[in-house]
Amino acid sequence: PSASLSANAMGTFHILEAARLFDVPQVMFSSTVATYGIDIEESEINDNTLQRPQLFYGATKVFSENMGLFFKKKYGIDFRGIRYPGVVGPGVKTPGIAQYNAWAIEHSAKGHPFTIWTKPETPHAIIYYKDAAHAMIQLANTPLENLQRTAYVLSGVSPIPTAGELADVVRQKIPTAQITFDPDPEKQKILDELARPVNDNNARKEWNWHPQYNLEHMVDDFLQELEMNPQRYA
């Protein structure tokens, strides 16, 4: 919690205050689907879904979104944000409730066994890191008059894969992969709350968002990155 407060809440405040003091016109913010979680009544997650997160991390992201909105209204800063699903890419070190998506690929590629802490049938929305970066640049370059909101939820890999489907693709690409499942009850409960389709139609309509990577393409590129940059991801 203290790290989330320092990095997310205070870090975002310092960036916004610096932008105000030095006349920086635009601030782009990386938010998360973890801003949702409790009391989701809809069958899907969209831009208007109630934000009542279960995780302290998500709570600090909601607070940061609202700080950005305040600075936008009060000082005219062009604040824009993306509520990312789980971002998958090589080299991830920080823990996270959905990091099994990245670690199942990377551990297998390096010849290590890996245990996924959720049920095989559990779906979780994910986006490949190259799509995540492209989306942020694309949103930043969209004319302001095209945008109807401040923060946009995104869907990436479609359809949303289950943990079992991810494991199957990894095993296809790496026949020696040793992936097992041992669900953690606390993590499973949180993941089950978020196990809904993500509706990103507003992003698609307002700034022409379209992901480039499906599940198989994502795993292929991930493995290629590891092979091409072994020292970076050692």
C-alpha positions as CSV (number, residue, x, y, z in Angstrom):
1,P,0.0,0.0,0.0
2,S,2.7,2.5,0.8
3,A,4.4,2.0,-2.5
4,S,1.1,2.4,-4.4
5,L,0.4,5.6,-2.5
6,S,3.9,7.0,-3.1
7,A,4.2,6.0,-6.8
8,N,0.6,6.3,-8.0
9,A,-1.1,9.0,-5.9
10,M,1.8,11.3,-4.9
11,G,3.7,10.6,-8.1
12,T,0.8,11.6,-10.2
13,F,0.2,14.7,-8.1
14,H,3.8,15.8,-8.5
15,I,3.6,15.3,-12.3
16,L,0.3,17.3,-12.5
17,E,1.7,20.0,-10.3
18,A,4.9,20.2,-12.4
19,A,2.8,20.4,-15.6
20,R,0.8,23.3,-14.1
21,L,3.9,25.2,-12.9
22,F,5.8,24.7,-16.2
23,D,2.9,25.0,-18.6
24,V,3.1,21.5,-19.9
25,P,0.0,21.2,-22.1
26,Q,-0.7,17.4,-21.9
27,V,-0.4,14.7,-19.3
28,M,-1.0,11.0,-20.3
29,F,-1.9,8.6,-17.5
30,S,-1.7,4.9,-17.2
31,S,-4.7,3.6,-15.2
32,T,-6.1,0.1,-14.9
33,V,-9.1,-2.2,-14.9
34,A,-8.2,-2.8,-11.3
35,T,-10.1,0.5,-10.6
36,Y,-13.2,-1.8,-10.9
37,G,-14.0,-4.7,-8.7
38,I,-16.8,-4.3,-6.1
39,D,-20.5,-4.0,-7.0
40,I,-20.2,-4.5,-10.8
41,E,-23.8,-5.0,-11.8
42,E,-23.3,-5.1,-15.6
43,S,-22.4,-8.2,-17.5
44,E,-19.4,-6.3,-19.0
45,I,-16.9,-3.6,-18.0
46,N,-17.1,-0.3,-19.8
47,D,-16.1,3.3,-19.3
48,N,-19.1,4.0,-17.1
49,T,-18.8,0.9,-14.9
50,L,-18.8,1.9,-11.2
51,Q,-15.2,2.2,-9.9
52,R,-15.0,0.6,-6.5
53,P,-11.7,-1.3,-6.5
54,Q,-10.9,-4.2,-4.2
55,L,-7.1,-3.5,-4.3
56,F,-5.3,-0.6,-2.7
57,Y,-3.4,-0.2,-6.0
58,G,-6.7,0.3,-7.8
59,A,-7.9,2.8,-5.2
60,T,-4.8,5.0,-5.8
61,K,-5.4,4.8,-9.5
62,V,-9.0,6.0,-9.1
63,F,-7.7,8.9,-7.0
64,S,-5.1,9.7,-9.6
65,E,-7.8,9.8,-12.3
66,N,-9.8,12.2,-10.3
67,M,-6.8,14.4,-9.6
68,G,-6.2,14.6,-13.3
69,L,-9.8,15.5,-13.9
70,F,-9.5,18.3,-11.3
71,F,-6.3,19.7,-12.9
72,K,-8.0,19.5,-16.3
73,K,-11.0,21.5,-15.2
74,K,-9.2,23.9,-12.9
75,Y,-6.0,24.6,-14.9
76,G,-6.8,23.5,-18.4
77,I,-4.2,20.6,-18.6
78,D,-5.1,18.1,-21.3
79,F,-5.2,15.1,-19.1
80,R,-6.0,11.7,-20.8
81,G,-5.8,8.2,-19.4
82,I,-6.2,4.6,-20.4
83,R,-7.5,1.9,-18.0
84,Y,-5.4,-1.0,-19.2
85,P,-6.3,-4.7,-18.7
86,G,-3.4,-6.9,-17.6
87,V,-0.3,-5.9,-19.6
88,V,1.8,-8.8,-20.8
89,G,5.4,-8.4,-21.8
90,P,8.9,-9.8,-21.0
91,G,11.0,-8.7,-18.1
92,V,8.2,-8.1,-15.6
93,K,9.6,-8.2,-12.0
94,T,6.9,-6.5,-9.9
95,P,4.2,-8.8,-8.4
96,G,0.6,-8.5,-9.5
97,I,-2.6,-10.4,-9.4
98,A,-2.5,-11.2,-13.1
99,Q,1.2,-11.4,-13.7
100,Y,0.9,-15.1,-14.3
101,N,0.1,-14.2,-17.9
102,A,3.6,-12.9,-18.5
103,W,5.5,-15.2,-16.2
104,A,3.9,-18.4,-17.6
105,I,5.5,-17.5,-20.9
106,E,8.8,-16.3,-19.7
107,H,9.5,-19.0,-17.1
108,S,8.7,-21.7,-19.7
109,A,11.0,-20.0,-22.3
110,K,13.8,-20.1,-19.8
111,G,13.2,-23.8,-19.0
112,H,11.7,-23.2,-15.5
113,P,8.4,-24.8,-14.3
114,F,5.6,-22.3,-13.4
115,T,2.5,-22.7,-11.3
116,I,-0.5,-20.5,-12.2
117,W,-2.5,-19.3,-9.1
118,T,-5.9,-19.4,-10.6
119,K,-8.2,-22.0,-12.1
120,P,-7.6,-23.0,-15.8
121,E,-11.1,-21.8,-16.7
122,T,-10.5,-18.2,-15.3
123,P,-10.6,-15.5,-18.0
124,H,-8.7,-12.3,-17.6
125,A,-8.5,-9.4,-20.0
126,I,-4.9,-8.8,-21.2
127,I,-3.1,-6.6,-23.7
128,Y,0.4,-7.1,-25.2
129,Y,2.8,-4.4,-24.1
130,K,3.4,-3.2,-27.7
131,D,-0.3,-2.7,-28.2
132,A,-0.4,-0.8,-24.8
133,A,2.4,1.5,-25.9
134,H,0.8,2.1,-29.3
135,A,-2.6,2.9,-27.7
136,M,-1.1,5.6,-25.4
137,I,0.7,7.3,-28.4
138,Q,-2.5,7.1,-30.5
139,L,-4.7,8.6,-27.8
140,A,-2.1,11.4,-27.1
141,N,-2.2,12.3,-30.8
142,T,-6.0,12.3,-31.2
143,P,-7.5,15.8,-31.6
144,L,-9.1,16.9,-28.3
145,E,-12.4,17.7,-30.0
146,N,-12.8,14.0,-31.0
147,L,-12.7,12.8,-27.3
148,Q,-15.9,12.7,-25.2
149,R,-14.2,11.5,-21.9
150,T,-11.0,11.7,-20.0
151,A,-10.2,8.0,-19.3
152,Y,-10.9,5.0,-21.6
153,V,-10.9,1.3,-20.7
154,L,-9.3,-1.0,-23.3
155,S,-9.6,-4.5,-24.3
156,G,-6.6,-6.2,-25.9
157,V,-6.3,-9.9,-26.8
158,S,-9.7,-11.0,-28.1
159,P,-11.5,-13.1,-27.2
160,I,-10.4,-12.8,-23.6
161,P,-8.3,-15.9,-23.0
162,T,-8.6,-18.2,-20.0
163,A,-5.5,-19.2,-18.0
164,G,-5.9,-22.7,-19.5
165,E,-6.0,-21.3,-23.0
166,L,-2.8,-19.3,-22.4
167,A,-1.1,-22.4,-21.0
168,D,-2.1,-24.4,-24.0
169,V,-0.6,-21.9,-26.5
170,V,2.6,-21.8,-24.5
171,R,2.8,-25.6,-24.5
172,Q,2.3,-25.6,-28.3
173,K,5.2,-23.1,-28.7
174,I,7.4,-24.7,-26.0
175,P,6.7,-28.5,-25.9
176,T,9.0,-28.8,-22.8
177,A,6.9,-26.2,-20.8
178,Q,5.9,-27.4,-17.3
179,I,2.8,-25.3,-16.4
180,T,0.6,-26.4,-13.5
181,F,-2.4,-24.8,-11.6
182,D,-2.8,-24.2,-7.9
183,P,-5.6,-21.7,-7.3
184,D,-5.1,-19.1,-4.5
185,P,-8.5,-18.5,-2.9
186,E,-7.9,-14.8,-2.2
187,K,-6.6,-14.0,-5.7
188,Q,-9.2,-16.2,-7.3
189,K,-12.0,-14.2,-5.7
190,I,-10.7,-10.9,-7.1
191,L,-10.1,-12.3,-10.5
192,D,-13.6,-13.8,-10.6
193,E,-15.0,-10.3,-9.9
194,L,-13.2,-9.0,-13.0
195,A,-14.0,-12.0,-15.2
196,R,-16.2,-10.0,-17.5
197,P,-15.9,-8.9,-21.2
198,V,-14.4,-5.4,-21.6
199,N,-16.3,-3.1,-23.9
200,D,-13.9,-0.5,-25.4
201,N,-16.3,0.7,-28.1
202,N,-15.7,4.4,-27.1
203,A,-12.0,4.1,-27.7
204,R,-12.6,2.4,-31.0
205,K,-15.1,5.1,-32.1
206,E,-13.4,8.2,-30.7
207,W,-9.8,7.5,-31.5
208,N,-9.9,4.5,-33.8
209,W,-8.3,2.0,-31.3
210,H,-7.7,-1.5,-32.6
211,P,-5.4,-4.1,-31.0
212,Q,-2.9,-5.8,-33.3
213,Y,-2.0,-8.9,-31.2
214,N,-4.1,-12.0,-30.7
215,L,-3.1,-14.6,-28.2
216,E,-0.9,-16.7,-30.5
217,H,0.7,-13.7,-32.1
218,M,1.4,-12.3,-28.6
219,V,3.2,-15.4,-27.4
220,D,5.2,-15.6,-30.7
221,D,6.4,-12.0,-30.4
222,F,7.1,-12.4,-26.7
223,L,9.3,-15.4,-27.3
224,Q,11.1,-13.6,-30.1
225,E,11.8,-10.7,-27.9
226,L,13.3,-13.0,-25.3
227,E,15.5,-14.7,-27.9
228,M,16.7,-11.4,-29.4
229,N,17.5,-9.7,-26.1
230,P,18.7,-12.5,-23.7
231,Q,20.8,-10.1,-21.6
232,R,18.0,-7.6,-21.1
233,Y,15.6,-10.2,-19.8
234,A,18.1,-12.4,-17.9
